[in-house]
Amino acid sequence: MAKPENWQLVAANYPVSLLTPTRFQDMDPNRHLNNVAFAAMFENARVRLNRELRPWAERPKNERSMMAALNINYLREGQYPDDVTVCSGVSRIGTSSYVISQAMFQYGKCIATADGVIVCRTDGEAKPLRKEVVAELQKMLINRD
């Protein structure tokens, strides 16, 4: 597993943040947040980001976005019952795909990062992103400085 880059560990670098409550059922036997809870919280924030980028009602009926790959790096233990903040943004825009990079923070420290590759499919095949989609994605680019 590659070590996260420094820019990934700074909440202010991400254009969107979502305060997320933890749940009792998110705990593992060691009383830490379990890996399934991390994945679910990242997913919820990723879906909300996608909905902001392209309202579902405005896209063509034959166009779909689908997750092609997901990588989660667990950096620290998360604690119940305290909230986490999931920060998200676009880190790369390709021809027919883009990457949503995320970081989860608790007590001011990054406890996990995630990178999800989203592919645009039209009529069941990967197709270039529409220019309107690229324009929206560019508004959500992460600051890597």
Salt bridges, closest charged atoms under 4 A:
ASP26 OD1 - ARG23 NH2 2.85
GLU63 OE2 - ARG54 NH1 2.37
GLU63 OE1 - ARG130 NE 2.84
GLU77 OE1 - HIS32 NE2 3.02
GLU125 OE1 - LYS127 NZ 3.96
GLU132 OE1 - ARG130 NH1 3.52
GLU136 OE2 - LYS139 NZ 2.89
